[in-house]
Amino acid sequence: MKYLSTAGQSPPTDLLTALTNGIAPDGGLYLPEKFGQVPSTTLSKIKDLPFDQVARIISEYLLGDDLTSAELDELTHKSLNFSIPLCQYQQNVFGLELFHGPTLSFKDVGARFLAHLLDLLRKKNRKTLYILVATSGDTGSAVAQGFLDKEGIQTVILYPSEGVTPLQESQFATLGRNVHALKVSGTFDDCQNMVKSAFLDPELNRQIKLGSANSINIGRLLPQVFYYFHAYGQLPGNEPTLFSVPSGNFGNLTAGLIAKRLGLPVRGFSAATNINDTVPEYLITGHVRTRPSIRTISNAMDVGDPSNLARMEYLYNRDVSRIRKDIVGSVHSDEETRLCIREIYKSTGKILDPHSAVGYLGIESGLLEFGAGPSTFLMTAHPIKFRETVEQEIDSALEIPEMISSVLSAKRQVVSIGTDLSELRDFLIESKET
C-alpha cells in the first residue's frame, strides 16, 4: 500500500515513512492510496465480537498489504485489549464508551496502536526517534502511556499553559523516563503549529529524526476506524446508524468517513463542536475561516484550525456539496453542554463528560438531516477527567479510579517554553546531546 499527501505535491510513500514523518514534505497529511471494501459477509462476522477481534478482522482491509497475518494478530491483541461497550440511552439512541483504556480516553486506541505499530516496523532500525505531540488534554496522556519505555523512542508532549486540567497534566507530566512535558505559553493551536513547523524545519531534521503521534499521523487515525465497525457490531439489527462525533481536530470524524468508504452502513455524521465551529461554518458557507481557538469546558475540542479538515476535503475531492451529503454541523455552547450533563444524569443516572455531552447534543441535528433510525454518539472521555465541571452539574462527588489516584500525588516534571520554534529546537538538540 502506498500513502499519498493531501497536498498532492509529494511522491507516494510506504507505511513506515508515512508513520515516522507524520506530515508529508509538501505539508500535507497522508492517506492510503486506495481503500478496500469490507463485504457484507464480514460485517455479519463482527457481530458481538470483542473489540480486539473486530480490529483484527478490519485491519486486513487497511494494513493487510503491509503486515503479515501474525503481525496483525500481535498488533491488535497487544494494543487494543480493552472493552468498548455500546450503552443504550433511550430508544434508538446509543453511546459508544471509548474511555476504558489505560488513560480513560478514546485517544488510547490510536496512541497504543501507533506505539506498537512503530515498535513492530522499526525492529531493524533503532536510531532514536523523537515523537512530537501537541495536546489539548487527552492526547498527551494517551501517547505518553503508549510510548512509555519504548526502546529508541523519546516522546515530547507540548501543551498550552492554561489549556489542560490538572488531572490531564498529571497523567503525562509525572512519568519522566522517555516522556518529556513542555508547557507552552500559548494555545493548543500554538502548540500544533510548533509541531508542524518542526517537521518542516531543515536544520532540525538534519540533526534529529522526528515523528508525530497527533491525529495528523496516519497511524493514529487508522485504528479509530475499527471502533466504528465495533459499534455497528453491537447495535441491534442491521440498520445503518447515524454517528454524532464530538469534534476538535476532526481525526475522529475522518476515521468515521474512512469506515463508511470501506463499506460500513452509515446514514450520516453529525460534526458536533463547541463554539470553536470552523468546520460547521465551512459546511454552511463552503469557505474555511480559521481563527484563534476559544477556551470552553470541552477543552479537547478547542481547535480553531483543525488539521484533519484537509483529509476530509481530500476524501471528497474538495467538493463541499458532496461533503454535505454525509456530514451536518452542530454547534453547542458551554451552557447547553452543562444542561445536557444535568438532564442526562437526572433522567438516566448516567454521567457524561463535556465532550460526550456535545456528542449527545449533536444527535438532534443528525436526525433532522439524515432521518430517523439508530443513532450513536461517541463518548470520548471518562467523566473523572473533567471532575470539577461534572461534579458541579450533577451535584455529587465522582469516584476516582485507581489508575487516576496514583498519578495525582506524583511529582510533575515540566519544562516551560514560549511559542517560538527556536525554543523547541533548542530543547530537542540539548536533550539529544545529553
PEDASUL-V197376 format. One record per residue. N is the residue number from 0. RES is the residue in three letters. PSI is psi in radians with two decimals (* if undefined). Layout:
((N RES PSI) (N RES PSI))
//
This chain:
((0 MET 2.33) (1 LYS 2.71) (2 TYR 2.32) (3 LEU 2.63) (4 SER 2.44) (5 THR -0.37) (6 ALA -0.28) (7 GLY 0.19) (8 GLN 0.06) (9 SER 2.59) (10 PRO 2.72) (11 PRO 2.61) (12 THR 3.02) (13 ASP 3.06) (14 LEU -0.84) (15 LEU -0.73) (16 THR -0.75) (17 ALA -0.66) (18 LEU -0.83) (19 THR -0.55) (20 ASN -0.63) (21 GLY -1.14) (22 ILE 2.45) (23 ALA 2.75) (24 PRO -0.46) (25 ASP 0.13) (26 GLY -0.06) (27 GLY 3.07) (28 LEU 2.60) (29 TYR 2.52) (30 LEU 2.66) (31 PRO 2.55) (32 GLU -0.59) (33 LYS 2.86) (34 PHE 2.36) (35 GLY 3.07) (36 GLN 2.08) (37 VAL 2.06) (38 PRO 2.78) (39 SER -0.54) (40 THR -0.62) (41 THR -0.66) (42 LEU -0.64) (43 SER -0.45) (44 LYS -0.43) (45 ILE -0.03) (46 LYS 2.14) (47 ASP 0.34) (48 LEU 2.70) (49 PRO 2.77) (50 PHE -0.79) (51 ASP -0.52) (52 GLN -0.66) (53 VAL -0.79) (54 ALA -0.71) (55 ARG -0.71) (56 ILE -0.83) (57 ILE -0.46) (58 SER -0.45) (59 GLU -0.58) (60 TYR -0.17) (61 LEU -0.62) (62 LEU 0.09) (63 GLY -0.38) (64 ASP -0.31) (65 ASP -0.39) (66 LEU 2.62) (67 THR 2.92) (68 SER -0.72) (69 ALA -0.67) (70 GLU -0.68) (71 LEU -0.67) (72 ASP -0.89) (73 GLU -0.78) (74 LEU -0.90) (75 THR -0.64) (76 HIS -0.73) (77 LYS -0.62) (78 SER -0.43) (79 LEU 0.65) (80 ASN 0.91) (81 PHE 2.88) (82 SER 2.66) (83 ILE 1.46) (84 PRO 2.68) (85 LEU 2.15) (86 CYS 2.45) (87 GLN 2.34) (88 TYR -0.66) (89 GLN 3.12) (90 GLN 2.15) (91 ASN 0.25) (92 VAL 2.17) (93 PHE 2.62) (94 GLY 2.27) (95 LEU 1.93) (96 GLU 1.76) (97 LEU 0.27) (98 PHE 0.55) (99 HIS 0.19) (100 GLY -3.08) (101 PRO -0.42) (102 THR 0.20) (103 LEU 0.66) (104 SER 2.66) (105 PHE -0.34) (106 LYS -0.32) (107 ASP -0.59) (108 VAL -0.98) (109 GLY -0.71) (110 ALA -0.77) (111 ARG -0.71) (112 PHE -0.82) (113 LEU -0.77) (114 ALA -0.79) (115 HIS -0.63) (116 LEU -0.80) (117 LEU -0.72) (118 ASP -0.70) (119 LEU -0.77) (120 LEU -0.35) (121 ARG 0.26) (122 LYS -0.51) (123 LYS -0.10) (124 ASN 1.77) (125 ARG 0.39) (126 LYS 2.36) (127 THR 2.27) (128 LEU 2.29) (129 TYR 1.98) (130 ILE 2.07) (131 LEU 2.31) (132 VAL 2.19) (133 ALA 2.36) (134 THR 2.52) (135 SER 0.21) (136 GLY -1.54) (137 ASP -0.48) (138 THR -0.75) (139 GLY -0.84) (140 SER -0.70) (141 ALA -0.77) (142 VAL -0.74) (143 ALA -0.82) (144 GLN -0.69) (145 GLY -0.66) (146 PHE -0.02) (147 LEU 2.19) (148 ASP 0.28) (149 LYS 2.19) (150 GLU 2.31) (151 GLY 0.22) (152 ILE 2.20) (153 GLN 2.31) (154 THR 2.19) (155 VAL 2.04) (156 ILE 2.09) (157 LEU 2.25) (158 TYR 2.60) (159 PRO 2.50) (160 SER -0.47) (161 GLU 0.43) (162 GLY 0.08) (163 VAL 2.75) (164 THR 2.75) (165 PRO -0.64) (166 LEU -0.79) (167 GLN -0.77) (168 GLU -0.71) (169 SER -0.55) (170 GLN -0.44) (171 PHE -0.33) (172 ALA 0.03) (173 THR 0.01) (174 LEU -0.71) (175 GLY -2.54) (176 ARG -2.01) (177 ASN 0.31) (178 VAL 2.15) (179 HIS 2.22) (180 ALA 2.08) (181 LEU 1.99) (182 LYS 2.07) (183 VAL 2.33) (184 SER 1.17) (185 GLY -2.81) (186 THR 3.06) (187 PHE -0.70) (188 ASP -0.64) (189 ASP -0.77) (190 CYS -0.80) (191 GLN -0.70) (192 ASN -0.60) (193 MET -0.72) (194 VAL -0.82) (195 LYS -0.75) (196 SER -0.63) (197 ALA -0.71) (198 PHE -0.47) (199 LEU 0.14) (200 ASP 1.92) (201 PRO -0.73) (202 GLU -0.82) (203 LEU -0.73) (204 ASN -0.31) (205 ARG -0.49) (206 GLN -0.47) (207 ILE 2.45) (208 LYS 2.01) (209 LEU 2.59) (210 GLY 2.84) (211 SER 2.62) (212 ALA 0.25) (213 ASN 3.04) (214 SER -0.11) (215 ILE -0.40) (216 ASN 2.25) (217 ILE -0.48) (218 GLY -0.40) (219 ARG -0.57) (220 LEU -0.80) (221 LEU -0.75) (222 PRO -0.35) (223 GLN -0.39) (224 VAL -0.59) (225 PHE -0.68) (226 TYR -0.27) (227 TYR -0.72) (228 PHE -0.65) (229 HIS -0.67) (230 ALA -0.84) (231 TYR -0.67) (232 GLY -0.34) (233 GLN -0.19) (234 LEU 2.50) (235 PRO 2.39) (236 GLY -2.99) (237 ASN 0.39) (238 GLU 2.55) (239 PRO 2.42) (240 THR 2.78) (241 LEU 2.36) (242 PHE 2.18) (243 SER 2.07) (244 VAL 1.95) (245 PRO 2.23) (246 SER 2.40) (247 GLY -1.21) (248 ASN -0.10) (249 PHE 0.32) (250 GLY -0.70) (251 ASN -0.78) (252 LEU -0.66) (253 THR -0.68) (254 ALA -0.66) (255 GLY -0.69) (256 LEU -0.66) (257 ILE -0.70) (258 ALA -0.75) (259 LYS -0.71) (260 ARG -0.56) (261 LEU -0.25) (262 GLY 0.13) (263 LEU 2.28) (264 PRO 1.89) (265 VAL 2.28) (266 ARG -0.66) (267 GLY 3.11) (268 PHE 2.45) (269 SER 2.06) (270 ALA 1.61) (271 ALA 2.07) (272 THR 2.90) (273 ASN -2.73) (274 ILE -0.07) (275 ASN 1.48) (276 ASP 0.68) (277 THR -0.83) (278 VAL -0.83) (279 PRO -0.66) (280 GLU -0.73) (281 TYR -0.69) (282 LEU -0.49) (283 ILE -0.81) (284 THR -0.42) (285 GLY 0.09) (286 HIS 2.44) (287 VAL 2.12) (288 ARG 1.62) (289 THR 2.75) (290 ARG 2.83) (291 PRO 2.49) (292 SER 2.68) (293 ILE 2.35) (294 ARG 2.38) (295 THR 3.11) (296 ILE -0.25) (297 SER 1.18) (298 ASN -0.42) (299 ALA -0.24) (300 MET 0.22) (301 ASP 1.32) (302 VAL 2.12) (303 GLY -0.22) (304 ASP 1.28) (305 PRO 2.13) (306 SER -0.70) (307 ASN -0.03) (308 LEU -0.55) (309 ALA -0.69) (310 ARG -0.72) (311 MET -0.80) (312 GLU -0.71) (313 TYR -0.73) (314 LEU -0.43) (315 TYR 0.40) (316 ASN 0.59) (317 ARG 0.54) (318 ASP 1.76) (319 VAL -0.49) (320 SER -0.58) (321 ARG -0.68) (322 ILE -0.70) (323 ARG -0.40) (324 LYS -0.35) (325 ASP -0.35) (326 ILE 2.38) (327 VAL 2.47) (328 GLY 2.67) (329 SER 1.99) (330 VAL 2.36) (331 HIS 2.37) (332 SER 2.96) (333 ASP -0.65) (334 GLU -0.77) (335 GLU -0.71) (336 THR -0.79) (337 ARG -0.76) (338 LEU -0.69) (339 CYS -0.76) (340 ILE -0.78) (341 ARG -0.81) (342 GLU -0.67) (343 ILE -0.72) (344 TYR -0.71) (345 LYS -0.68) (346 SER -0.48) (347 THR -0.30) (348 GLY -0.02) (349 LYS 2.63) (350 ILE 2.18) (351 LEU 2.47) (352 ASP 2.93) (353 PRO -0.63) (354 HIS -0.76) (355 SER -0.60) (356 ALA -0.70) (357 VAL -0.70) (358 GLY -0.76) (359 TYR -0.77) (360 LEU -0.51) (361 GLY -0.24) (362 ILE -0.71) (363 GLU -0.82) (364 SER -0.66) (365 GLY -0.72) (366 LEU -0.69) (367 LEU -0.63) (368 GLU -0.68) (369 PHE 0.04) (370 GLY 2.99) (371 ALA 2.78) (372 GLY -3.09) (373 PRO 2.45) (374 SER 2.30) (375 THR 2.16) (376 PHE 2.51) (377 LEU 2.27) (378 MET 1.85) (379 THR -0.24) (380 ALA 2.59) (381 HIS 2.45) (382 PRO -0.48) (383 ILE -0.40) (384 LYS -0.23) (385 PHE 0.85) (386 ARG -0.82) (387 GLU -0.80) (388 THR -0.83) (389 VAL -0.79) (390 GLU -0.61) (391 GLN -0.66) (392 GLU -0.59) (393 ILE -0.11) (394 ASP 0.79) (395 SER 2.61) (396 ALA 2.43) (397 LEU 2.52) (398 GLU 2.31) (399 ILE 2.05) (400 PRO 2.63) (401 GLU -0.68) (402 MET -0.33) (403 ILE -0.78) (404 SER -0.51) (405 SER -0.44) (406 VAL -0.29) (407 LEU -0.60) (408 SER -0.05) (409 ALA 2.68) (410 LYS 2.33) (411 ARG 2.48) (412 GLN 1.71) (413 VAL 2.45) (414 VAL 2.24) (415 SER 2.34) (416 ILE 2.92) (417 GLY -2.88) (418 THR 0.05) (419 ASP 2.39) (420 LEU -0.54) (421 SER -0.58) (422 GLU -0.69) (423 LEU -0.75) (424 ARG -0.80) (425 ASP -0.73) (426 PHE -0.79) (427 LEU -0.75) (428 ILE -0.73) (429 GLU -0.70) (430 SER -0.55) (431 LYS -0.71) (432 GLU -0.46) (433 THR *))
//
